[in-house]
Structures are given as structure tokens and as C-alpha cells.
Amino acid sequence: MPKFPDVATWQQAEQLMQPSFIRLIDNLRKRLEQSSWKGTYEDVPLWAEDVSDDVKLQVTQLQAKLQSASAKDVIAIEAALAQLPSAHTGYHLHLEKADQRVTVDLWNLCYQICFKDYDAASGITHALGETSSSQTVSIDTDLFEETGAVDWNRLDRKTQQIVEQVFGTLPETHQTISQP
């Protein structure tokens, strides 16, 4: 999760994030239809940096028990989960073509759309599922009209540009990369 320097930036991000994410998914879908790449989406848990592996395991085990628990046990398990940190949902797009595989962090792309000079490397998901630390962000104010409303045309153009960058960096050779 990016760090917001102030409430105003947070409020602008709230205005942009959902429409950006929707446009991102739609543009990726359209681009995949024109491509030889095949894509599948995956929900992934995103934990705060200070959550230990033991706590993550405990939460995962309790969530698994919840699926088959009796009504009596559900209350106790939910109470235990309420005392523990929870993960936010992240989304990955797995692109495959022949023996090539690329994983794209969709929130990271959304951040590149919404924020100025967002460092894509800050959202790289490592092999162990850990994401490197957040950065303080600033809103791309060009995505707003003078009235403060979202400029839908600029948002659409920037989203399309980000999607084209993703597809422009896909490997042509037989290598596997991880795209931020």
C-alpha cells in the first residue's frame, strides 16, 4: 500500500482508484484478446510488513478451519481472527505463452496510473510473496479537471498507455520474467 502524505492525497486517490482499476482490467482484457498471450487472474493476500510469518500461518489455518467448522466453533474462530491482523486482497495477472510466464501485480499498475512518478519496482512481488516497502506518493493531478472531477479521457489514455507498456515489455525469447 502506498503511503499518503496527507488527507487530500488520500481523498483524491479514493476518487481515482476504483475507476482506474476497472479501466485497467477492461484494457488488459481487450489487449489480451488481440494477443497470443493467455491470462489468468489470481487473488493474493497482501500483508503489512510488520506481520510475522507465524501470524500469517495462524490466520491462514484459522480461515481454513472456518470453512468446515460447526456453528459453535465458527463464533470462537471468528473471535480469534478478529484479534489478528488480516491481509488485504491483491490481484495478479499471470500471462503465459509457450514456456514463458509473466506475473503482473495489478495494484502496482493501478498505482502507476493514479500517481506521479510511481516507482514500479516498489511493488515488485518477490518469489516468497513479500512486497518491498511502500513509497510516499503524489496524485497525478493531470487526471482531474479544474473542477476537481476526474478527467475520464485522460484517465483512459493513461490506462491504455500503461497496458501497452506491459505488453511492450513481454519477452520474445524463452525467458521468464516478473513484471512489476
N, C-alpha and C positions, 0 to 999 in steps of 0.2 A: 504494500500500500504506500503510495507516495505521501510525503509529508507536506501539509499545507501550512504556509506561513501565517495565514490569518483567516478570519471567518469569511471575508469577502471572496477570497480564492476558493474556499470550500463551497460557498453558495454558487459560484459560477461553475465549478466542477459538477455540482449536483444538476445544473441545467444541461450540461453537455454530455455527461457520461452515458446515460441511457440512450439518447438518440444516436450518439456516436457508436455505441456497442451494436445497436440494431442495424445501423448502416454498414458497419464493419462486417457483421455476419452476412448480410444480404450481398454485399460486394464480393466477399470471399466465395459465396455460393455461386454467383454469376461467373466469376473468374474461373472457378473450378470446372464449371460446365464447358468452358472453352479450352480446357487444359487436358493434357494426358495424365495429370496427377489425380490421384484419388484421395479424398479427405474424410477423416472421421473425427468427431468431437469427443472430448473426454472431460468430465468434471474432475477436478483435482483439489484436494484440501490445501489451503494456504494458511500456515500458522504464523503467529507473531514470532519474531526472532528469539524472544526470551523463553519460549515454551520448550521444555526439555523433551528428549525422545521418550523418556519414561512416561511423562504425562500424555504425550501423543498416543502411545501404546495403550495406556489406561483408558483414554477416551474412545479409541477405536474398539477396544474389547467390550466396553460398556455399550457402545452403539450396536455392536454385533449381538450382544445378549438381548438387547431391547427388541430385536426382530422376532425372537421366539419366546419372549418372557410371558408369564402369566399376568393377569390383570393386577394381582397383588405385587408382583415383582416389578412391574412397569413403574409404579409410583416410586419405589426405592431407587431404581436405576435412574429415572429422570431427576430425582432429587440429587443423586450423586453427580450426574452430568451438569446440573445447574451450578455446582460448586467448582467446576473445572473450566478452563478456557476452551473455547471452541474455534474451529478453523472457519475461515471464510472460503467460499467456493471460488476456485479459479477455473479457467477453461483453456484447454489446449486443443489445437488443431493438429492432427497427425496427417502429414502428407506423405503419400507413398507412390513410387513409380519404379517398377522393376525391383532392383535390390537397394534402392535409395529410400531413405526415410528422413523426414524433417519434422521437428516439433516446433510449433509456433505458439507462444503464450499470447492469448487473445487480449487479456487485460493490458499487457505490455503494449500491444498495437493500439489499443484504445487510448492509453496514456500518451502515445506518440501523436495521436490525433488531437487530443484535448490540450496538451501542454506545450509550451515553447521549449525548444531545445531539449526535449526529454532524452536522457541518456538510455538508449535501448539496452545497453549492457547491464544496467542496474536491475533489470528484470529477467535476466537470464536464469532459467531453471537448470540447476546442476543435476547431475546423474542421481544424486541422493535425494532429489526432490526439494532441496533447500534453495531459496531465492536470496540473492545477495541483497545487501542493505538498501533501504529506500533513499530517495533523494528528495530535497525540498523542490517543489515545483512552482511554476508560474503558468497561469492560464494563457492560452493563445487567444488574446483579445481580438484578433482579426476574425475570429469565428462568431463575433457578436456585431449586431448593428449598433448604430449610435444610440438607439432607444434602449439598448440592453437586451433585446430579444436575440435569439440565436439566428445567425445568418445561414439558412439552410443550404443555399447554393455553395457557399464557401466550405461548409461542413462536408457536403457531398464531394466536392472537388478534393479536399484534403484526404478524406477517407479513400477515395479512388486512388490517389497518389500513393498512400501507404500500402494499399493492397498491391499495386503494381510493383512497388519496391520489393515486397515479399516475393512475388513471382519472378521478378528480375534477378533475384539472388539465388534462386533454386539451382542446384548443381546440374550440370550437363554430363558430368563424369560419374563414375561409380564410387562416390564417396558419401559418407553420412555426415551431416552437419546438424547443429542445433541452432535454429534461427531464433533470436530474441523476439 
